[in-house]
C-alpha cells in the first residue's frame, strides 16, 4: 500500500496543491493514491482521472513513436535527417550532415536546447512565412552547434529542439502530424488518455498548474499567456491522468522484463539502456548492482516523474500540479526518496 502520510507531509511542507502517486508492477493493477485540490486555495478535489502535465516525460513517447516506425521497417535509427528532408540540406551547416534520428533522440546532434526561452527565445518569422515549422528547422540547422563535433559525433547536450527535429522526421514518414501520431500511438494503440497542452485549457475544471514562490503556490489560469511554443510540443507539452501514466509505465516495465507487448524486448532495452546516462528520451544509471531508468518532466507549473527498476519488477510514478521552473525541485526529491525506498525494497539512488 502507498503510504499516504508521506504524500500529505510533502504537500503540507512544500505547499503543493495536489500530488498523485502510482506504484506499478508488471502483472498487477497499479496502486493509485491522490490527494489535494485542483486549484490552490479552492476546494475542488483532484481525482485519479484528472490530467496532469507531464512535460519532458513526453520525450519518451516520441521515442516510442520512432521505435514503432523502426520495427515496422519505415524508418531506421541511423536514418539521416537529410534523407527525409533533402530540401533542407542547402543552407544547413556542414556539422549537421551526419545528423540521424537516433542522435536527435539522444540529444547528441549538436542542436540548440531551447530550454530557457527567456535566454534563447524562439525565432519570430513574421506573417509572410508560409510554413513556420519548416522555418524553425531551417533556423536550427543554420545555427552553430552547441558542442564541438568530434570523430564520434557530438557530446550529449539536452535539447528540446532536437526532439522537434525528430518529430518532423516521423511526421513526414508517417504522413501524420504530431497530434495525429499521439492519437494513433497513445490513444488508439495503447488505449490511454492524452491531451496536448495544459490540463485547464482542456477544461477549467481540470487541475491548474502552479509556480511555487515564497512558500506559496501561484495558480496559472487557463488564459495565462505562458504557453509552450507549438514547435516544441513534441519535447514536452503533453498531459495525462495518473491512471494512464501508470498504465504507460506498466507497458514499459513489461517490455523491460521481456513480456509480450507492442514493441520487442530488444527495443525496450534500447530505449531505456541503449546508452549510458541518457538513452532514447529516458535517463538511466546503476546503483548497488541494479539498473534503473527514469523520465522527468516539468515545464515549471507541473512536475511528473517515473522510475523503473525491472530487477525489482516495479515502477514508481509521481505527479504534481506545481513546479519551480528548475529540475531539482525539493518537494519532488523529498517524496521520491521516501516512496522509492518502499517501492524498490529499500533501494534508492537518482541519477542526477
C-alpha positions as CSV (number, residue, x, y, z in Angstrom):
1,X,0.0,0.0,0.0
2,X,1.1,3.5,-0.7
3,X,1.8,5.5,2.5
4,X,-0.5,8.4,2.1
5,X,1.0,10.0,5.2
6,X,4.2,10.7,3.1
7,X,2.1,12.4,0.4
8,X,0.3,14.6,3.0
9,X,3.6,15.6,4.7
10,X,5.2,16.7,1.5
11,X,2.2,18.6,0.3
12,X,2.0,20.5,3.6
13,X,5.7,21.1,3.8
14,X,6.1,22.5,0.3
15,X,2.6,23.9,-0.4
16,X,1.9,21.6,-3.2
17,X,-1.9,21.8,-4.2
18,X,-2.1,18.2,-5.4
19,X,0.1,15.1,-5.6
20,X,-0.8,11.8,-7.4
21,X,1.3,8.6,-6.9
22,X,1.2,5.3,-8.7
23,X,3.1,2.1,-7.8
24,X,3.3,-0.2,-10.7
25,X,4.1,-3.9,-11.2
26,X,4.1,-5.8,-14.4
27,X,1.2,-8.1,-13.8
28,X,-0.9,-6.3,-11.1
29,X,-3.4,-3.4,-11.3
30,X,-1.4,-0.3,-10.4
31,X,-1.9,1.1,-6.9
32,X,-3.0,4.8,-7.0
33,X,-3.1,7.4,-4.3
34,X,-4.1,11.0,-5.0
35,X,-4.5,14.0,-2.6
36,X,-5.2,17.7,-2.8
37,X,-7.1,20.2,-4.9
38,X,-7.2,21.3,-8.5
39,X,-6.6,24.9,-7.7
40,X,-4.6,26.3,-4.6
41,X,-7.0,28.0,-2.1
42,X,-10.1,26.3,-3.5
43,X,-12.0,23.2,-2.5
44,X,-12.4,21.1,-5.7
45,X,-10.6,17.8,-5.0
46,X,-8.4,16.1,-7.6
47,X,-9.4,12.7,-8.9
48,X,-7.4,9.9,-10.4
49,X,-8.9,10.7,-13.8
50,X,-7.7,14.4,-13.8
51,X,-5.0,15.4,-16.2
52,X,-1.5,16.5,-15.1
53,X,1.1,18.0,-17.4
54,X,4.0,15.6,-17.9
55,X,6.5,17.9,-19.6
56,X,9.6,16.2,-20.9
57,X,8.3,12.8,-19.9
58,X,6.7,13.0,-23.3
59,X,10.1,12.7,-24.9
60,X,9.8,9.0,-24.1
61,X,6.6,9.0,-26.1
62,X,8.3,10.4,-29.1
63,X,11.0,7.8,-28.8
64,X,8.3,5.1,-28.7
65,X,6.8,6.6,-31.9
66,X,10.1,6.3,-33.6
67,X,10.7,2.8,-32.3
68,X,7.4,1.7,-33.8
69,X,8.3,3.0,-37.2
70,X,11.7,1.4,-37.0
71,X,10.2,-2.0,-36.1
72,X,7.8,-1.7,-39.0
73,X,10.7,-1.0,-41.3
74,X,9.5,2.5,-42.2
75,X,12.5,4.2,-40.5
76,X,16.0,3.4,-39.3
77,X,17.8,4.5,-36.2
78,X,20.7,5.6,-38.4
79,X,18.5,7.4,-40.9
80,X,19.8,10.8,-41.8
81,X,17.7,13.8,-41.2
82,X,18.5,15.0,-44.8
83,X,17.4,11.6,-46.2
84,X,13.9,12.6,-45.0
85,X,14.4,16.4,-45.7
86,X,16.7,16.6,-48.7
87,X,15.5,20.1,-49.5
88,X,16.9,21.4,-46.2
89,X,20.5,20.3,-46.9
90,X,21.1,23.6,-48.7
91,X,21.7,26.2,-46.1
92,X,22.5,23.7,-43.3
93,X,25.8,23.9,-41.6
94,X,28.1,21.0,-42.6
95,X,28.5,19.9,-39.0
96,X,24.9,18.6,-39.2
97,X,25.2,16.5,-42.3
98,X,25.6,13.3,-40.2
99,X,22.5,14.1,-38.1
100,X,20.4,10.9,-37.6
101,X,17.1,10.0,-36.0
102,X,18.9,8.3,-33.1
103,X,21.3,11.1,-32.5
104,X,18.5,13.5,-32.3
105,X,16.7,11.4,-29.7
106,X,19.9,11.0,-27.8
107,X,20.5,14.8,-27.8
108,X,23.8,14.1,-29.5
109,X,23.2,16.1,-32.7
110,X,24.6,19.5,-31.5
111,X,21.2,21.1,-31.7
112,X,20.3,24.2,-29.7
113,X,18.5,23.4,-26.5
114,X,15.6,26.0,-26.2
115,X,15.2,25.0,-22.6
116,X,15.3,28.6,-21.4
117,X,13.1,30.7,-23.7
118,X,13.9,33.9,-21.9
119,X,17.6,33.5,-22.6
120,X,17.1,31.9,-26.1
121,X,13.7,32.8,-27.5
122,X,12.0,31.1,-30.4
123,X,12.8,32.9,-33.7
124,X,9.9,35.0,-34.9
125,X,9.3,34.5,-38.6
126,X,6.5,37.0,-39.3
127,X,3.3,36.7,-41.2
128,X,4.9,36.2,-44.6
129,X,6.4,32.8,-43.6
130,X,4.3,30.2,-45.3
131,X,5.5,27.3,-43.1
132,X,6.7,28.3,-39.6
133,X,7.6,24.6,-38.8
134,X,10.0,24.4,-41.7
135,X,11.4,27.8,-41.0
136,X,12.2,26.7,-37.4
137,X,14.0,23.6,-38.8
138,X,16.0,25.8,-41.1
139,X,16.8,28.2,-38.3
140,X,18.1,25.3,-36.2
141,X,20.3,24.0,-39.0
142,X,21.8,27.4,-39.6
143,X,23.0,27.9,-36.0
144,X,26.4,26.8,-34.8
145,X,26.4,23.5,-32.9
146,X,26.2,23.9,-29.1
147,X,29.1,21.5,-28.6
148,X,32.1,21.0,-30.9
149,X,31.9,17.9,-33.2
150,X,34.3,15.0,-32.6
151,X,35.2,12.0,-34.7
152,X,32.5,10.0,-32.8
153,X,29.9,12.9,-33.1
154,X,28.6,15.4,-30.7
155,X,28.5,15.0,-26.9
156,X,25.2,14.8,-25.2
157,X,23.6,18.2,-24.6
158,X,19.9,18.1,-23.5
159,X,17.8,19.7,-26.2
160,X,14.1,20.3,-26.7
161,X,14.6,21.4,-30.3
162,X,16.4,18.1,-31.1
163,X,13.0,16.4,-30.4
164,X,11.3,18.9,-32.7
165,X,13.5,17.7,-35.5
166,X,13.0,14.0,-34.7
167,X,9.2,14.6,-34.6
168,X,9.4,16.3,-38.0
169,X,11.1,13.2,-39.4
170,X,8.4,11.0,-38.0
171,X,5.7,13.3,-39.3
172,X,7.0,13.3,-42.9
173,X,7.5,9.5,-42.9
174,X,4.1,8.7,-41.5
175,X,2.2,11.5,-43.2
176,X,0.6,12.4,-39.8
177,X,1.0,15.4,-37.6
178,X,2.5,15.1,-34.1
179,X,-1.1,15.4,-32.7
180,X,-2.3,12.7,-35.0
181,X,0.7,10.5,-34.0
182,X,-0.2,11.0,-30.3
183,X,-3.7,9.9,-31.1
184,X,-2.5,6.8,-33.0
185,X,0.1,5.8,-30.5
186,X,-1.2,6.6,-27.1
187,X,-5.0,6.6,-27.6
188,X,-5.8,4.2,-30.4
189,X,-3.0,1.7,-29.8
190,X,-2.5,1.8,-26.1
191,X,-5.9,2.9,-25.1
192,X,-4.7,5.8,-23.0
193,X,-5.9,9.4,-22.5
194,X,-3.7,12.2,-23.6
195,X,-4.0,15.9,-24.3
196,X,-1.5,18.3,-25.9
197,X,-1.3,21.4,-23.7
198,X,-2.2,22.5,-20.2
199,X,-5.0,20.5,-18.5
200,X,-7.1,23.6,-17.7
201,X,-7.1,24.6,-21.3
202,X,-8.8,21.3,-22.0
203,X,-11.3,22.3,-19.3
204,X,-11.1,24.9,-16.5
205,X,-12.4,22.2,-14.2
206,X,-9.1,20.3,-14.7
207,X,-6.1,20.9,-12.4
208,X,-4.4,24.2,-12.9
209,X,-0.6,24.5,-12.9
210,X,1.2,26.5,-10.2
211,X,4.5,28.0,-9.6
212,X,6.0,27.9,-6.1
213,X,7.2,31.3,-4.9
214,X,7.9,32.4,-1.4
215,X,6.3,29.3,0.1
216,X,3.1,29.8,-1.8
217,X,1.6,28.2,-4.9
218,X,0.6,30.8,-7.6
219,X,-2.1,29.3,-9.9
220,X,-1.9,29.8,-13.7
221,X,-5.4,30.3,-15.1
222,X,-6.5,28.9,-18.5
223,X,-5.9,32.3,-20.1
224,X,-2.5,32.8,-18.7
225,X,-0.1,33.8,-21.5
226,X,2.5,31.2,-20.5
227,X,2.4,28.5,-23.2
228,X,4.9,26.2,-24.7
229,X,5.5,27.1,-28.4
230,X,3.9,24.7,-30.8
231,X,7.3,24.0,-32.4
232,X,8.5,22.5,-29.1
233,X,5.3,20.5,-28.3
234,X,7.0,17.1,-29.1
235,X,9.6,17.8,-26.5
236,X,7.2,18.4,-23.6
237,X,3.6,19.6,-23.9
238,X,1.6,16.5,-23.1
239,X,-0.9,15.9,-20.3
240,X,-2.2,12.6,-18.9
241,X,-4.1,11.3,-15.8
242,X,-2.2,9.4,-13.2
243,X,-4.1,6.2,-14.1
244,X,-2.8,6.5,-17.7
245,X,0.8,7.4,-16.8
246,X,0.7,4.3,-14.6
247,X,-0.5,2.1,-17.4
248,X,2.1,3.7,-19.7
249,X,4.8,2.9,-17.2
250,X,3.5,-0.6,-16.8
251,X,3.7,-1.1,-20.5
252,X,7.4,-0.1,-20.4
253,X,8.0,-2.3,-17.4
254,X,6.5,-5.3,-19.0
255,X,8.7,-4.7,-22.1
256,X,11.8,-4.4,-20.0
257,X,11.0,-7.7,-18.3
258,X,10.7,-9.5,-21.6
259,X,6.9,-9.8,-21.6
260,X,5.0,-9.6,-24.8
261,X,4.0,-6.0,-25.7
262,X,3.6,-3.9,-28.8
263,X,7.4,-3.4,-29.1
264,X,10.1,-6.0,-28.8
265,X,12.0,-6.5,-25.5
266,X,15.2,-5.6,-27.5
267,X,13.6,-2.3,-28.4
268,X,12.6,-1.5,-24.8
269,X,16.2,-2.3,-23.7
270,X,17.5,0.1,-26.4
271,X,15.0,2.9,-25.3
272,X,15.9,2.6,-21.6
273,X,19.5,1.3,-21.5
274,X,21.0,1.5,-25.1
275,X,23.3,4.3,-24.0
276,X,24.6,5.2,-20.5
277,X,23.2,8.2,-18.7
278,X,20.6,9.3,-21.2
279,X,19.3,6.9,-23.8
280,X,16.3,7.5,-26.2
281,X,14.2,10.0,-24.2
282,X,14.9,8.1,-21.0
283,X,17.6,8.5,-18.3
284,X,19.4,5.6,-16.7
285,X,22.0,4.5,-14.2
286,X,23.2,1.9,-11.8
287,X,23.4,1.6,-8.0
288,X,24.2,-1.4,-5.9
289,X,24.3,-3.6,-9.0
290,X,20.8,-2.7,-10.1
291,X,19.9,-0.9,-13.3
292,X,17.3,1.8,-13.1
293,X,15.8,4.2,-15.7
294,X,13.5,7.2,-15.4
295,X,11.8,10.1,-17.0
296,X,11.4,13.6,-15.6
297,X,9.2,16.4,-16.9
298,X,8.4,19.9,-15.7
299,X,7.6,23.0,-17.7
300,X,7.6,25.0,-14.5
301,X,4.0,24.6,-13.3
302,X,3.6,20.8,-13.1
303,X,6.1,18.0,-12.3
304,X,6.0,14.4,-13.4
305,X,8.5,11.6,-12.7
306,X,8.5,7.9,-13.4
307,X,11.2,5.5,-12.2
308,X,11.7,1.9,-13.5
309,X,13.6,-0.9,-11.8
310,X,13.0,-4.0,-13.8
311,X,15.0,-6.3,-11.5
312,X,12.5,-5.3,-8.8
313,X,9.5,-5.7,-11.1
314,X,8.5,-2.2,-10.0
315,X,7.9,1.4,-11.3
316,X,7.0,4.5,-9.4
317,X,5.1,7.5,-10.9
318,X,4.7,10.8,-9.1
319,X,2.7,13.8,-10.5
320,X,2.3,17.3,-9.0
321,X,0.4,20.4,-10.2
322,X,3.2,22.7,-9.1
323,X,6.7,23.4,-10.1
324,X,9.5,25.9,-9.6
325,X,11.0,26.1,-13.1
326,X,14.0,24.1,-12.1
327,X,14.9,20.4,-12.4
328,X,15.8,20.0,-8.7
329,X,12.5,20.8,-7.1
330,X,13.0,19.8,-3.4
331,X,9.4,18.6,-3.0
332,X,9.9,16.0,-5.8
333,X,13.2,15.0,-4.4
334,X,11.8,14.5,-0.9
335,X,8.8,12.4,-1.9
336,X,10.8,10.4,-4.4
337,X,13.3,9.4,-1.8
338,X,10.7,8.4,0.7
339,X,8.4,6.5,-1.7
340,X,11.2,4.9,-3.7
341,X,12.7,3.2,-0.6
342,X,9.4,1.4,-0.1
343,X,8.7,0.7,-3.7
344,X,12.1,-0.7,-4.5
345,X,12.6,-2.6,-1.2
346,X,15.0,-0.1,0.4
347,X,17.0,0.8,-2.7
348,X,17.2,4.3,-4.0
349,X,19.5,6.5,-6.0
350,X,18.5,9.2,-8.5
351,X,20.9,9.5,-11.5
352,X,21.2,13.3,-11.4
